C-alpha cells in the first residue's frame, strides 16, 4: 500500500503541466528602462519596487535621465473617494464605499503612444460605526492599501503588454 501512495505522489508533479498549472513567472517586459511620471508618494514607491523586482527593468529617477528611458508612464497619481452607501433611520452612517482610481498612459520619450489612456478603479464597502471611529479609520487605511497594491499589480501586468 505504501508503494502505491509513493508512486501516486511521484506521478502528480508530472501531470500538473498538462492541466495548465505553472508557477507565476516574473514579468517579461519588452523594454529595459522606464520613467515614472508620477508625484512622489507611497504609490509611486510601491510601483517602482514591483517593476524593479523583476530584475529586468531599471526605473530611472534622475530628471536628466528622463529622455534616456525606453518608456514613460504618465499619471497624476491615484485618486481616493468615499461615499455613504447606507444610513440608519436616525441619520447615522452605517456603510461607506471606498474608491481608488488611477488614470495613466504609456508613451515613448518622443511622444509615441504605447498604451492608450486608461483608468483602473477599485472599490470596497466598509461598515461604519461612530462608536468605533478610531478602529474604522485604521481599517479604512488598510483597505486603501489593499486597493493600491491591487492597482499596482494591474499596472505591472499591463506594462507587460507594451511593445516598442
BADREN-159625 format. One record per residue: residue number from 0; residue in three letters; x, y, z of N, C-alpha, C in turn. Coordinates in Angstrom, 1 decimal. Example, Ala and Ser with C-alpha at 12.3 -4.5 7.8 and 13.67 -1.06 7.14 Angstrom:
// BADREN-159625
NODE_seq_type_n.px_n.py_n.pz_ca.px_ca.py_ca.pz_c.px_c.py_c.pz
NODE_0_ALA_13.2_-5.7_7.8_12.3_-4.5_7.8_13.2_-3.3_7.8
NODE_1_SER_12.8_-2.2_7.1_13.7_-1.1_7.1_12.9_0.0_7.9
This chain:
// BADREN-159625
NODE_seq_type_n.px_n.py_n.pz_ca.px_ca.py_ca.pz_c.px_c.py_c.pz
NODE_0_UNK_0.8_-1.2_0.0_0.0_0.0_0.0_0.9_1.3_0.0
NODE_1_UNK_2.0_1.2_0.8_2.9_2.4_0.8_3.5_2.7_-0.6
NODE_2_UNK_3.8_1.6_-1.3_4.4_1.8_-2.6_3.4_2.5_-3.6
NODE_3_UNK_2.2_2.2_-3.5_1.2_2.8_-4.4_1.1_4.3_-4.1
NODE_4_UNK_1.0_4.6_-2.8_1.0_6.0_-2.4_2.2_6.8_-2.9
NODE_5_UNK_3.3_6.1_-2.8_4.6_6.8_-3.2_4.6_7.0_-4.7
NODE_6_UNK_4.1_6.0_-5.5_4.0_6.2_-6.9_3.1_7.3_-7.3
NODE_7_UNK_1.9_7.4_-6.7_0.9_8.4_-7.0_1.5_9.8_-6.6
NODE_8_UNK_2.2_9.9_-5.5_2.8_11.2_-5.2_3.9_11.6_-6.1
NODE_9_UNK_4.7_10.6_-6.6_5.7_10.9_-7.6_5.2_11.3_-9.0
NODE_10_UNK_4.0_10.7_-9.3_3.4_11.0_-10.7_2.7_12.3_-10.7
NODE_11_UNK_2.2_12.8_-9.6_1.4_14.0_-9.5_2.1_15.2_-10.1
NODE_12_UNK_3.4_15.5_-9.8_4.0_16.7_-10.4_4.2_16.6_-11.9
NODE_13_UNK_4.2_15.3_-12.4_4.3_15.2_-13.9_3.0_15.5_-14.6
NODE_14_UNK_1.9_15.4_-13.9_0.6_15.6_-14.5_0.2_17.1_-14.4
NODE_15_UNK_0.8_17.9_-13.5_0.4_19.3_-13.3_0.6_20.1_-14.6
NODE_16_UNK_1.7_20.0_-15.3_1.9_20.9_-16.5_0.8_20.6_-17.6
NODE_17_UNK_0.3_19.4_-17.6_-0.7_19.0_-18.6_-2.0_19.7_-18.3
NODE_18_UNK_-2.3_20.1_-17.1_-3.6_20.7_-16.7_-3.5_22.2_-16.9
NODE_19_UNK_-2.3_22.8_-17.2_-2.2_24.2_-17.4_-1.6_24.9_-16.2
NODE_20_UNK_-1.2_24.2_-15.2_-0.6_24.8_-14.0_0.8_25.2_-14.3
NODE_21_UNK_1.1_26.4_-13.9_2.5_26.9_-14.0_2.8_27.9_-12.9
NODE_22_UNK_3.9_27.9_-12.3_4.3_28.8_-11.3_4.3_30.2_-11.9
NODE_23_UNK_4.0_31.2_-11.1_4.0_32.6_-11.7_5.4_33.0_-11.9
NODE_24_UNK_5.7_33.5_-13.1_7.0_34.0_-13.5_7.1_35.5_-13.4
NODE_25_UNK_8.3_36.0_-13.2_8.4_37.5_-13.2_8.0_38.1_-14.5
NODE_26_UNK_7.5_39.3_-14.5_7.1_39.9_-15.8_8.2_40.0_-16.8
NODE_27_UNK_7.8_39.8_-18.1_8.7_39.8_-19.2_8.4_41.1_-20.0
NODE_28_UNK_9.1_42.2_-19.6_8.9_43.4_-20.3_9.7_43.5_-21.6
NODE_29_UNK_9.2_44.3_-22.5_9.9_44.5_-23.8_10.8_45.7_-23.8
NODE_30_UNK_11.0_46.3_-22.7_11.8_47.5_-22.5_12.7_47.3_-21.4
NODE_31_UNK_13.8_48.1_-21.3_14.8_47.9_-20.2_14.8_49.0_-19.2
NODE_32_UNK_14.2_50.2_-19.6_14.2_51.3_-18.6_12.8_52.0_-18.7
NODE_33_UNK_12.4_52.6_-17.6_11.1_53.3_-17.5_11.3_54.5_-16.6
NODE_34_UNK_10.6_55.5_-17.0_10.5_56.7_-16.2_9.0_56.8_-15.7
NODE_35_UNK_8.9_57.0_-14.4_7.5_57.1_-13.8_7.2_58.6_-13.6
NODE_36_UNK_6.4_59.1_-14.4_5.9_60.5_-14.4_4.8_60.6_-13.4
NODE_37_UNK_5.1_60.4_-12.1_4.1_60.4_-11.0_4.5_61.3_-9.9
NODE_38_UNK_3.6_61.8_-9.1_4.1_62.6_-8.0_4.7_61.6_-6.9
NODE_39_UNK_5.6_62.1_-6.1_6.2_61.3_-5.1_5.1_60.9_-4.1
NODE_40_UNK_5.0_59.6_-3.9_4.0_59.1_-2.9_4.3_57.6_-2.6
NODE_41_UNK_3.6_57.0_-1.7_3.7_55.6_-1.4_3.3_54.8_-2.6
NODE_42_UNK_2.4_55.3_-3.4_2.0_54.5_-4.6_3.2_54.4_-5.6
NODE_43_UNK_3.9_55.5_-5.8_5.0_55.5_-6.7_6.1_54.6_-6.2
NODE_44_UNK_6.4_54.6_-4.9_7.4_53.8_-4.3_7.0_52.3_-4.5
NODE_45_UNK_5.8_51.9_-4.3_5.4_50.5_-4.4_5.5_50.1_-5.9
NODE_46_UNK_5.0_51.0_-6.8_5.1_50.6_-8.2_6.6_50.5_-8.7
NODE_47_UNK_7.4_51.3_-8.2_8.8_51.3_-8.5_9.4_49.9_-8.0
NODE_48_UNK_9.1_49.6_-6.8_9.6_48.3_-6.3_9.2_47.1_-7.0
NODE_49_UNK_7.9_47.1_-7.4_7.4_46.0_-8.2_8.0_45.9_-9.6
NODE_50_UNK_8.3_47.0_-10.2_8.9_46.9_-11.6_10.3_46.5_-11.4
NODE_51_UNK_11.1_47.1_-10.5_12.5_46.7_-10.3_12.6_45.3_-9.8
NODE_52_UNK_11.6_44.8_-9.1_11.6_43.4_-8.6_11.8_42.3_-9.6
NODE_53_UNK_11.4_42.7_-10.9_11.6_41.7_-11.9_13.0_41.4_-12.3
NODE_54_UNK_13.9_42.4_-11.9_15.3_42.3_-12.2_15.7_42.6_-13.7
NODE_55_UNK_14.7_42.9_-14.5_14.9_43.1_-15.9_14.8_44.6_-16.4
NODE_56_UNK_14.2_45.4_-15.5_13.9_46.8_-15.9_14.5_47.7_-14.8
NODE_57_UNK_15.1_48.8_-15.3_15.6_49.8_-14.3_14.6_51.0_-14.3
NODE_58_UNK_14.3_51.5_-13.2_13.4_52.7_-13.1_14.3_53.9_-12.9
NODE_59_UNK_14.3_54.8_-13.9_15.1_55.9_-13.9_14.5_57.0_-13.0
NODE_60_UNK_15.3_57.6_-12.1_14.8_58.5_-11.1_15.3_59.9_-11.3
NODE_61_UNK_16.5_60.1_-12.0_17.1_61.4_-12.2_16.4_62.1_-13.3
NODE_62_UNK_16.0_63.3_-13.2_15.3_64.1_-14.2_16.1_64.1_-15.5
NODE_63_UNK_17.4_64.2_-15.4_18.2_64.2_-16.7_18.1_62.9_-17.5
NODE_64_UNK_17.8_61.8_-16.8_17.7_60.5_-17.5_16.3_60.3_-18.1
NODE_65_UNK_15.4_61.2_-18.0_14.0_61.0_-18.5_14.0_60.7_-20.0
NODE_66_UNK_14.8_61.4_-20.8_14.9_61.2_-22.2_15.6_59.9_-22.6
NODE_67_UNK_16.3_59.3_-21.7_17.0_58.0_-22.0_16.1_56.8_-21.7
NODE_68_UNK_15.0_57.0_-21.1_14.1_55.9_-20.8_13.4_55.4_-22.1
NODE_69_UNK_13.2_54.1_-22.1_12.6_53.4_-23.2_11.1_53.8_-23.2
NODE_70_UNK_10.5_53.8_-22.0_9.0_54.2_-21.9_8.8_55.1_-20.8
NODE_71_UNK_7.7_55.9_-20.8_7.4_56.8_-19.7_5.9_56.5_-19.4
NODE_72_UNK_5.7_56.3_-18.1_4.3_56.1_-17.6_3.9_57.4_-17.0
NODE_73_UNK_2.8_58.0_-17.6_2.2_59.3_-17.1_1.0_59.1_-16.3
NODE_74_UNK_0.9_59.8_-15.2_-0.3_59.7_-14.3_-0.2_60.9_-13.3
NODE_75_UNK_-1.4_61.3_-12.9_-1.4_62.3_-11.8_-1.4_61.7_-10.5
NODE_76_UNK_-1.5_60.4_-10.4_-1.5_59.6_-9.2_-2.9_59.1_-8.9
NODE_77_UNK_-3.0_58.3_-7.9_-4.3_57.7_-7.5_-5.2_58.7_-6.9
NODE_78_UNK_-6.5_58.6_-7.2_-7.5_59.5_-6.6_-8.3_58.6_-5.6
NODE_79_UNK_-8.5_59.1_-4.4_-9.3_58.4_-3.4_-10.7_59.1_-3.2
NODE_80_UNK_-11.7_58.3_-3.0_-13.0_58.9_-2.8_-13.8_58.0_-1.9
NODE_81_UNK_-14.7_58.6_-1.1_-15.6_57.8_-0.3_-17.0_58.4_-0.3
NODE_82_UNK_-18.0_57.5_-0.4_-19.4_57.9_-0.4_-20.2_57.1_0.6
NODE_83_UNK_-21.2_57.7_1.1_-22.1_57.0_2.0_-23.0_56.1_1.2
NODE_84_UNK_-23.1_54.8_1.6_-23.9_53.9_0.9_-25.3_53.7_1.6
NODE_85_UNK_-25.2_53.6_3.0_-26.5_53.4_3.7_-26.4_54.2_5.1
NODE_86_UNK_-27.6_54.6_5.5_-27.7_55.3_6.8_-28.9_54.6_7.6
NODE_87_UNK_-28.8_54.9_8.9_-29.9_54.4_9.7_-31.1_55.4_9.7
NODE_88_UNK_-32.2_55.0_10.3_-33.3_55.9_10.3_-33.1_57.2_11.1
NODE_89_UNK_-32.1_57.1_12.0_-31.7_58.3_12.8_-30.7_59.2_12.0
NODE_90_UNK_-30.3_58.8_10.8_-29.4_59.6_10.1_-27.9_59.3_10.3
NODE_91_UNK_-27.6_58.2_11.0_-26.2_57.8_11.2_-25.7_56.9_10.1
NODE_92_UNK_-24.4_57.1_9.7_-23.8_56.4_8.6_-23.6_54.9_9.1
NODE_93_UNK_-24.0_54.0_8.2_-23.9_52.6_8.5_-22.8_51.9_7.6
NODE_94_UNK_-22.8_52.4_6.4_-21.9_51.7_5.4_-21.3_52.8_4.4
NODE_95_UNK_-20.1_52.7_4.2_-19.5_53.6_3.2_-18.8_52.8_2.1
NODE_96_UNK_-18.6_53.4_0.9_-17.9_52.8_-0.2_-16.6_53.6_-0.4
NODE_97_UNK_-15.5_52.9_-0.4_-14.2_53.5_-0.6_-13.8_53.2_-2.1
NODE_98_UNK_-13.3_54.2_-2.8_-13.0_54.0_-4.2_-11.6_54.6_-4.4
NODE_99_UNK_-10.8_53.9_-5.2_-9.5_54.4_-5.6_-9.4_54.2_-7.1
NODE_100_UNK_-9.0_55.2_-7.8_-8.8_55.1_-9.3_-7.5_55.7_-9.7
NODE_101_UNK_-7.0_55.2_-10.8_-5.8_55.8_-11.4_-5.9_55.8_-12.9
NODE_102_UNK_-5.7_57.0_-13.4_-5.7_57.2_-14.9_-4.2_57.3_-15.3
NODE_103_UNK_-3.9_56.6_-16.4_-2.5_56.5_-16.8_-2.4_56.3_-18.3
NODE_104_UNK_-1.2_56.5_-18.8_-0.9_56.2_-20.2_0.6_55.9_-20.3
NODE_105_UNK_1.0_55.3_-21.3_2.4_54.9_-21.5_2.8_55.4_-22.9
NODE_106_UNK_3.9_56.2_-22.9_4.5_56.7_-24.2_6.0_56.5_-24.3
NODE_107_UNK_6.5_56.8_-25.4_8.0_56.8_-25.6_8.4_58.3_-25.2
NODE_108_UNK_9.7_58.5_-25.0_10.1_59.9_-24.8_9.8_60.8_-25.9
NODE_109_UNK_9.7_60.3_-27.1_9.3_61.2_-28.3_7.8_61.4_-28.4
NODE_110_UNK_7.0_60.8_-27.5_5.6_61.0_-27.5_4.7_60.0_-28.2
NODE_111_UNK_5.3_59.0_-28.8_4.5_57.9_-29.4_3.8_57.1_-28.4
NODE_112_UNK_2.5_57.0_-28.5_1.6_56.3_-27.6_1.8_54.8_-27.7
NODE_113_UNK_2.1_54.2_-26.5_2.3_52.7_-26.5_1.1_52.0_-25.8
NODE_114_UNK_0.5_52.7_-24.8_-0.7_52.3_-24.2_-1.6_53.5_-24.1
NODE_115_UNK_-2.8_53.4_-24.7_-3.7_54.5_-24.7_-4.1_54.8_-23.2
NODE_116_UNK_-4.6_56.1_-23.0_-5.0_56.4_-21.7_-6.1_55.5_-21.2
NODE_117_UNK_-5.9_55.0_-20.0_-6.8_54.0_-19.4_-7.0_54.4_-17.9
NODE_118_UNK_-8.0_53.8_-17.3_-8.3_54.0_-15.9_-8.5_52.7_-15.2
NODE_119_UNK_-7.9_52.5_-14.1_-8.1_51.4_-13.2_-8.8_51.9_-12.0
NODE_120_UNK_-9.9_51.2_-11.6_-10.7_51.6_-10.5_-11.0_50.4_-9.6
NODE_121_UNK_-10.8_50.6_-8.3_-11.2_49.6_-7.3_-12.1_50.2_-6.3
NODE_122_UNK_-13.0_49.4_-5.8_-13.9_49.8_-4.7_-14.1_48.8_-3.7
NODE_123_UNK_-14.4_49.2_-2.5_-14.7_48.3_-1.4_-15.7_48.9_-0.5
NODE_124_UNK_-16.5_48.1_0.1_-17.5_48.6_1.1_-17.0_48.4_2.5
NODE_125_UNK_-17.3_49.3_3.4_-16.9_49.2_4.7_-18.1_49.6_5.6
NODE_126_UNK_-18.3_48.7_6.6_-19.3_49.1_7.6_-18.7_50.2_8.5
NODE_127_UNK_-19.6_51.0_9.1_-19.1_52.1_9.9_-19.9_52.2_11.1
NODE_128_UNK_-19.3_52.6_12.2_-19.9_52.8_13.5_-19.2_54.0_14.2
NODE_129_UNK_-20.0_55.0_14.5_-19.4_56.2_15.2_-18.7_55.9_16.5
NODE_130_UNK_-19.1_54.8_17.2_-18.5_54.5_18.4_-17.2_53.8_18.2
NODE_131_UNK_-16.9_53.3_17.0_-15.6_52.6_16.7_-14.9_53.4_15.6
NODE_132_UNK_-15.0_54.7_15.7_-14.4_55.5_14.6_-12.9_55.4_14.5
NODE_133_UNK_-12.2_55.2_15.6_-10.7_55.1_15.5_-10.3_53.8_14.8
NODE_134_UNK_-10.9_52.7_15.2_-10.6_51.4_14.6_-11.1_51.4_13.1
NODE_135_UNK_-12.2_52.0_12.8_-12.7_52.1_11.4_-11.7_52.9_10.6
NODE_136_UNK_-11.1_53.9_11.1_-10.1_54.7_10.4_-8.9_53.9_10.0
NODE_137_UNK_-8.5_53.0_11.0_-7.4_52.1_10.7_-7.8_51.1_9.6
NODE_138_UNK_-9.0_50.6_9.7_-9.5_49.6_8.7_-9.5_50.3_7.4
NODE_139_UNK_-10.0_51.5_7.3_-10.0_52.2_6.1_-8.7_52.4_5.4
NODE_140_UNK_-7.7_52.7_6.2_-6.3_52.8_5.7_-5.8_51.5_5.2
NODE_141_UNK_-6.2_50.4_5.8_-5.8_49.1_5.4_-6.5_48.7_4.0
NODE_142_UNK_-7.8_49.1_3.9_-8.5_48.8_2.7_-7.9_49.6_1.5
NODE_143_UNK_-7.6_50.9_1.8_-6.9_51.7_0.7_-5.6_51.1_0.3
NODE_144_UNK_-4.8_50.6_1.3_-3.5_50.0_1.0_-3.7_48.7_0.1
NODE_145_UNK_-4.8_48.0_0.4_-5.1_46.8_-0.4_-5.4_47.1_-1.8
NODE_146_UNK_-6.3_48.2_-2.0_-6.7_48.6_-3.3_-5.4_49.1_-4.1
NODE_147_UNK_-4.6_49.9_-3.4_-3.4_50.4_-4.0_-2.5_49.3_-4.5
NODE_148_UNK_-2.3_48.2_-3.7_-1.5_47.1_-4.2_-2.1_46.4_-5.4
NODE_149_UNK_-3.4_46.3_-5.4_-4.1_45.7_-6.5_-3.9_46.5_-7.8
NODE_150_UNK_-4.0_47.8_-7.7_-3.8_48.7_-8.8_-2.4_48.6_-9.3
NODE_151_UNK_-1.4_48.5_-8.4_0.0_48.4_-8.8_0.2_47.1_-9.6
NODE_152_UNK_-0.4_46.0_-9.1_-0.3_44.7_-9.8_-0.9_44.8_-11.2
NODE_153_UNK_-2.1_45.5_-11.3_-2.7_45.6_-12.6_-1.8_46.4_-13.6
NODE_154_UNK_-1.2_47.4_-13.1_-0.3_48.2_-14.0_0.9_47.4_-14.4
NODE_155_UNK_1.5_46.6_-13.5_2.6_45.7_-13.9_2.2_44.8_-15.0
NODE_156_UNK_1.0_44.2_-14.9_0.5_43.3_-15.9_0.3_44.0_-17.2
NODE_157_UNK_-0.2_45.2_-17.2_-0.4_46.0_-18.4_0.9_46.4_-19.0
NODE_158_UNK_1.9_46.7_-18.2_3.2_47.1_-18.8_3.8_45.9_-19.5
NODE_159_UNK_3.5_44.7_-19.2_4.0_43.5_-19.9_3.5_43.5_-21.4
NODE_160_UNK_2.4_44.1_-21.6_1.8_44.2_-23.0_2.4_45.2_-23.9
NODE_161_UNK_3.2_46.1_-23.3_3.8_47.2_-24.1_4.8_46.6_-25.1
NODE_162_UNK_4.6_47.0_-26.3_5.5_46.6_-27.4_6.1_47.8_-28.0
NODE_163_UNK_7.5_47.9_-28.1_8.1_49.1_-28.6_8.1_49.1_-30.2
